[in-house]
Amino acid sequence: MATESETTDKGVGLALALGALAVIGALGMYAGAPDVTAAWGFAGAVLFSSLAVVSIHLYGN
């Protein structure tokens, strides 16, 4: 009996998209260096990078 298996690259694509958002957050942190904007950029970078790692683990094999 043949079994079919279906694989998806959803985790990789989602990780790349969230990684790009993390880079944008890091650039926002660099641009608003001495202000509260830097703190929001850091928060965005940390949030999106951790979500990228979660997406790889969630949709990984």
Secondary structure as GFF3:
##gff-version 3
##sequence-region A 1 61
A	DSSP	alpha_helix	10	31	.	.	.	ID=ss1
A	DSSP	alpha_helix	36	59	.	.	.	ID=ss2
###
